[in-house]
């Protein structure tokens, strides 16, 4: 009887608080786990929809609907040309800089 009284008086309230705290923590953990699972499912569904809309075309002749990397993107009318140096451009630039320095 005395043991029971001492236990109730000293420990019962503390144990009940710890149980309540742990119960709340479990609720929060379950909520966030459910939320993360739902978000991952939604992203999977969206990725399926997006990949279905932007299908990669394996046919080389057909450019319609094909996604190209920007480094490989070329226009039909563009040509590769080397930039030619102007003979007097460096000398003209040096003269201009020297004249600015002298002022």
Buried (B, 14 or more C-beta within 10 A) or exposed (E): EEEEEEEEEEEEEEEEEEEEEEEEEEEEEEEEEEEEEEEEEEEEEEEEEEEEEEEEEEEEEEEEEEEEEEEEEEEEEEEEEEEEEEEEEEEEEEEEEEEEEEE
